[in-house]
Amino acid sequence: MRTADKVIITTAVTGSVNVPSQSPHLPLSADEVADAALEAVEAGSAVVHLHARQPDGRPTPDPDVFEKIVGRITAQTDAVINITTGGASSMTMDERLAAALRLRPELASLNMGSMNFVYSGIADKVTEWKHDWERPYVLNTYSHPFVNTFDAIEHTLRTLGASGTRFEYECYDIGHLYSLAHFVEKGLARPPLLIQGVFGVLGGIGADHANLEHMVRIADKLFGEDYLFSAFAAGRDQMRFGTHSVWLGGHVRVGLEDSLWIGRGRLAESNAQQVRKIRAIVEDLGRPVATPAEARAMLALRGRGA
């Protein structure tokens, strides 16, 4: 792992998993997502990872919505913009790539394989639904996998890579590291690699701290000093896994995409609240947080306007 004194905090602002009925604090409209991102940057986040939604909370791949979000963020901050290519399992590949192809972000997320990505359990916990689309949407994940084939990954690397976009490689299991190594060998994934270890999603690797350390060991074996590591766990384990990643010399991702909570039984009121909490932990461990400019240098990004 390539270690650094300073920690890059990424905030995943809204995602496509959680639904409005779970929390009144989940950003939905373009303005709400932009406001949440701006607050997270002010709190110490160097990178904002973006999905888009319709005003009723339904995930959307619409580049026009992304453009409105990104325009407001870039007008007021120098934060690194990271646009999803994952979107939602119900979206086509063309839909998932549309916003990143138009906006040419410095970073884009890239899921390193097809997988069962199941969050149908949300339906067991919600007792009152705000919108008709929500329950069928989450239940559909029990029978429909998220598809990201090798040809889709290669297409993403070639098309977005040609415009200078680099990638947050989302690894939901150990096999995804070997998939990434394949694309490194082909010369399509270029160091320094940002590997985002994802834990606790049903269908992927579990939120067991031994799994986090195992992922780092295998990544060290495959990539040596050619990668930076960041980690998060879905739901209640979010802060513990972020802390563990930082303790190992890595970086961290928080945000309401990954967890709606700030503590046991306490909904987070904002993304910024989570950023402030993890920032305090990071600094208590003796590692300052990175600015957007410092994150760009560590990740070898092309810079704004390039």
C-alpha positions as CSV (number, residue, x, y, z in Angstrom):
1,M,0.0,0.0,0.0
2,R,1.2,3.5,-0.8
3,T,0.8,5.3,2.5
4,A,0.7,9.1,3.2
5,D,0.7,11.2,6.3
6,K,-2.6,12.8,5.3
7,V,-6.0,11.0,4.9
8,I,-8.3,11.5,1.9
9,I,-11.9,11.7,3.1
10,T,-14.4,10.8,0.4
11,T,-18.1,11.5,0.9
12,A,-20.7,9.5,-1.0
13,V,-23.5,11.9,-0.8
14,T,-26.7,10.0,-1.7
15,G,-26.1,6.8,-3.7
16,S,-28.8,4.7,-5.2
17,V,-29.4,2.1,-2.4
18,N,-31.2,3.9,0.4
19,V,-34.7,5.2,-0.2
20,P,-36.5,8.3,1.1
21,S,-38.7,6.3,3.5
22,Q,-35.7,5.3,5.5
23,S,-34.6,8.8,6.5
24,P,-35.8,12.4,6.1
25,H,-32.2,13.5,5.8
26,L,-31.3,11.7,2.6
27,P,-30.6,14.3,-0.2
28,L,-32.8,13.8,-3.2
29,S,-33.1,16.8,-5.6
30,A,-30.2,18.2,-7.4
31,D,-30.0,21.2,-5.1
32,E,-30.2,19.0,-2.0
33,V,-27.4,16.8,-3.3
34,A,-25.3,19.8,-4.2
35,D,-25.9,21.5,-0.8
36,A,-25.0,18.3,1.0
37,A,-21.8,18.0,-1.0
38,L,-20.8,21.6,-0.3
39,E,-21.4,21.0,3.4
40,A,-19.2,17.9,3.4
41,V,-16.4,19.7,1.7
42,E,-16.5,22.5,4.2
43,A,-16.3,19.8,7.0
44,G,-13.2,18.3,5.5
45,S,-14.0,16.0,2.6
46,A,-11.6,16.3,-0.3
47,V,-13.6,14.1,-2.7
48,V,-17.4,14.0,-3.3
49,H,-18.8,10.8,-4.9
50,L,-22.0,11.6,-6.7
51,H,-25.2,9.8,-7.8
52,A,-28.3,11.7,-8.9
53,R,-32.0,11.3,-8.1
54,Q,-35.3,12.6,-9.3
55,P,-37.1,14.9,-6.8
56,D,-39.0,11.9,-5.4
57,G,-35.8,10.1,-4.7
58,R,-35.8,7.7,-7.6
59,P,-32.2,7.1,-8.9
60,T,-31.6,8.7,-12.3
61,P,-28.7,8.6,-14.8
62,D,-29.8,11.9,-16.4
63,P,-26.6,13.9,-17.3
64,D,-28.6,17.1,-17.0
65,V,-29.3,16.4,-13.3
66,F,-25.6,15.6,-12.7
67,E,-24.5,18.7,-14.6
68,K,-26.6,20.9,-12.2
69,I,-25.1,19.2,-9.2
70,V,-21.5,19.4,-10.4
71,G,-21.9,23.0,-11.6
72,R,-22.9,24.2,-8.1
73,I,-20.1,22.2,-6.4
74,T,-17.3,23.4,-8.8
75,A,-18.5,27.0,-8.7
76,Q,-18.0,27.1,-4.9
77,T,-15.2,24.6,-4.0
78,D,-12.1,23.0,-5.5
79,A,-13.3,19.5,-4.4
80,V,-12.5,16.5,-6.5
81,I,-15.6,15.3,-8.3
82,N,-16.1,11.5,-8.5
83,I,-19.1,10.5,-10.6
84,T,-20.6,7.0,-10.4
85,T,-20.5,4.5,-13.3
86,G,-22.4,2.1,-11.1
87,G,-25.7,4.0,-11.0
88,A,-28.3,1.3,-10.2
89,S,-28.7,-2.3,-11.3
90,S,-31.8,-1.3,-13.2
91,M,-29.8,1.0,-15.5
92,T,-28.2,0.1,-18.8
93,M,-24.5,0.5,-19.3
94,D,-25.0,3.4,-21.6
95,E,-27.1,5.1,-19.0
96,R,-24.6,4.5,-16.3
97,L,-21.8,6.1,-18.3
98,A,-23.7,9.0,-19.8
99,A,-23.0,11.6,-17.0
100,A,-19.3,10.8,-16.7
101,L,-18.8,10.9,-20.5
102,R,-20.4,14.3,-20.7
103,L,-18.8,15.9,-17.6
104,R,-15.3,14.3,-17.7
105,P,-14.8,14.1,-14.0
106,E,-11.3,13.7,-12.5
107,L,-12.5,10.5,-10.9
108,A,-15.2,7.9,-11.6
109,S,-16.2,4.9,-9.6
110,L,-15.8,1.5,-11.3
111,N,-17.3,-1.7,-9.8
112,M,-14.8,-4.5,-10.5
113,G,-17.3,-7.2,-11.4
114,S,-20.9,-8.5,-11.7
115,M,-22.3,-9.5,-8.4
116,N,-25.4,-10.1,-6.3
117,F,-25.9,-6.7,-4.8
118,V,-28.8,-7.2,-2.5
119,Y,-30.6,-4.6,-0.3
120,S,-34.1,-6.1,-0.4
121,G,-33.9,-6.3,3.4
122,I,-34.8,-2.6,3.5
123,A,-38.4,-3.8,2.9
124,D,-38.4,-5.7,6.2
125,K,-37.6,-2.5,8.2
126,V,-39.7,0.2,6.6
127,T,-43.3,0.3,7.9
128,E,-44.5,3.3,6.0
129,W,-43.5,4.0,2.4
130,K,-43.4,7.6,1.0
131,H,-43.5,6.6,-2.6
132,D,-44.9,3.7,-4.6
133,W,-41.6,3.0,-6.4
134,E,-39.5,2.3,-3.3
135,R,-40.6,-1.2,-2.2
136,P,-40.5,-2.9,-5.6
137,Y,-37.2,-1.2,-6.3
138,V,-35.4,-2.7,-3.2
139,L,-37.1,-6.1,-3.5
140,N,-36.0,-6.3,-7.2
141,T,-32.4,-6.7,-6.0
142,Y,-33.1,-10.1,-4.6
143,S,-33.7,-11.5,-8.1
144,H,-31.7,-9.2,-10.3
145,P,-27.9,-9.0,-10.0
146,F,-25.7,-5.9,-10.7
147,V,-24.0,-6.7,-14.0
148,N,-20.5,-5.3,-14.8
149,T,-18.9,-7.8,-17.2
150,F,-15.2,-7.6,-18.2
151,D,-16.1,-6.1,-21.6
152,A,-18.1,-3.4,-19.8
153,I,-15.2,-2.7,-17.5
154,E,-12.8,-2.5,-20.4
155,H,-15.2,-0.2,-22.3
156,T,-15.4,2.1,-19.3
157,L,-11.6,2.2,-18.8
158,R,-11.0,2.9,-22.5
159,T,-13.8,5.5,-23.0
160,L,-13.5,7.5,-19.8
161,G,-9.8,6.9,-19.5
162,A,-9.3,8.6,-22.9
163,S,-10.6,11.9,-21.5
164,G,-8.2,11.7,-18.5
165,T,-10.6,10.4,-15.9
166,R,-9.1,8.1,-13.3
167,F,-10.9,5.6,-11.2
168,E,-12.0,4.6,-7.8
169,Y,-11.9,0.8,-8.1
170,E,-14.7,-0.6,-6.0
171,C,-13.8,-4.1,-4.7
172,Y,-16.6,-5.9,-3.0
173,D,-14.7,-9.2,-2.7
174,I,-11.1,-10.6,-2.9
175,G,-11.8,-11.8,-6.5
176,H,-12.3,-8.2,-7.6
177,L,-8.6,-7.5,-6.7
178,Y,-7.6,-10.2,-9.2
179,S,-10.0,-8.7,-11.8
180,L,-8.2,-5.4,-11.3
181,A,-4.8,-7.0,-11.6
182,H,-6.0,-8.4,-15.0
183,F,-6.7,-4.9,-16.3
184,V,-3.4,-3.6,-14.8
185,E,-1.6,-6.3,-16.8
186,K,-3.5,-5.2,-20.0
187,G,-2.3,-1.6,-19.4
188,L,-5.8,-0.3,-19.0
189,A,-5.7,0.4,-15.2
190,R,-2.7,2.6,-14.4
191,P,-1.1,3.2,-11.0
192,P,-1.5,4.8,-8.6
193,L,-4.7,2.8,-8.1
194,L,-7.3,3.9,-5.7
195,I,-8.8,0.7,-4.3
196,Q,-12.0,1.2,-2.4
197,G,-12.7,-1.9,-0.3
198,V,-16.4,-2.3,0.3
199,F,-17.7,-4.5,3.1
200,G,-21.1,-5.5,4.4
201,V,-23.1,-5.6,1.2
202,L,-25.2,-8.8,0.9
203,G,-23.6,-10.6,-1.9
204,G,-20.1,-9.3,-1.3
205,I,-17.5,-9.7,1.4
206,G,-18.8,-9.4,5.0
207,A,-18.1,-6.6,7.5
208,D,-15.5,-8.7,9.4
209,H,-12.3,-6.8,10.3
210,A,-10.3,-9.9,9.4
211,N,-11.6,-9.5,5.8
212,L,-10.3,-5.9,5.7
213,E,-6.8,-6.9,6.7
214,H,-7.0,-9.9,4.3
215,M,-7.9,-7.5,1.4
216,V,-5.0,-5.3,2.2
217,R,-2.6,-8.3,2.3
218,I,-3.8,-9.6,-1.1
219,A,-3.7,-6.1,-2.6
220,D,-0.1,-5.7,-1.2
221,K,0.8,-9.0,-2.9
222,L,-0.7,-7.9,-6.2
223,F,0.1,-4.2,-6.4
224,G,2.9,-3.5,-3.9
225,E,3.3,0.3,-3.5
226,D,1.2,1.0,-6.6
227,Y,-2.1,1.5,-4.9
228,L,-3.8,3.6,-2.2
229,F,-6.4,1.9,-0.1
230,S,-9.7,3.3,1.2
231,A,-12.5,1.4,2.9
232,F,-16.0,1.6,4.1
233,A,-18.7,-0.8,5.4
234,A,-22.4,-0.4,4.8
235,G,-24.6,0.6,7.7
236,R,-23.7,0.4,11.3
237,D,-20.1,-0.7,10.7
238,Q,-19.3,2.5,8.7
239,M,-17.2,4.3,11.3
240,R,-15.4,1.2,12.6
241,F,-14.2,0.2,9.2
242,G,-13.2,3.7,8.3
243,T,-11.2,3.9,11.5
244,H,-9.5,0.6,10.8
245,S,-8.6,1.7,7.3
246,V,-7.0,4.8,8.6
247,W,-5.2,2.9,11.3
248,L,-3.6,0.7,8.6
249,G,-2.4,3.7,6.8
250,G,-5.3,4.0,4.3
251,H,-8.0,6.5,3.5
252,V,-11.7,6.6,4.3
253,R,-15.2,7.0,2.7
254,V,-18.3,8.1,4.6
255,G,-21.7,9.5,3.5
256,L,-25.4,8.7,3.5
257,E,-25.0,6.5,0.4
258,D,-23.2,4.0,2.7
259,S,-24.9,4.5,6.0
260,L,-27.8,6.6,7.3
261,W,-26.5,6.5,10.9
262,I,-24.2,8.5,13.1
263,G,-24.4,6.2,16.1
264,R,-26.5,3.4,17.5
265,G,-30.2,4.2,16.9
266,R,-29.3,7.7,15.7
267,L,-29.9,8.8,12.2
268,A,-27.3,11.1,10.7
269,E,-28.8,14.5,10.1
270,S,-26.3,15.2,7.2
271,N,-23.3,14.0,5.3
272,A,-21.3,16.7,7.0
273,Q,-22.1,15.3,10.4
274,Q,-20.4,12.0,9.4
275,V,-17.4,13.9,7.9
276,R,-16.9,15.8,11.1
277,K,-17.0,12.5,13.1
278,I,-14.5,10.7,11.0
279,R,-12.3,13.7,10.7
280,A,-12.1,13.9,14.5
281,I,-11.2,10.2,14.6
282,V,-8.5,10.7,11.9
283,E,-6.9,13.6,13.7
284,D,-7.1,11.8,17.0
285,L,-5.0,9.1,15.4
286,G,-2.4,11.7,14.5
287,R,-3.1,12.0,10.8
288,P,-4.3,15.3,9.3
289,V,-6.9,15.3,6.5
290,A,-5.9,16.0,2.9
291,T,-7.1,19.0,1.0
292,P,-8.5,18.6,-2.5
293,A,-5.1,19.7,-3.9
294,E,-3.2,17.2,-1.8
295,A,-5.7,14.4,-2.8
296,R,-5.1,15.3,-6.5
297,A,-1.4,14.9,-6.0
298,M,-1.7,11.6,-4.2
299,L,-4.1,10.2,-6.8
300,A,-2.2,11.7,-9.9
301,L,-5.4,13.4,-11.1
302,R,-5.2,15.8,-14.0
303,G,-6.5,18.8,-12.1
304,R,-9.5,21.0,-12.6
305,G,-10.0,22.4,-16.0
306,A,-7.4,20.2,-17.6
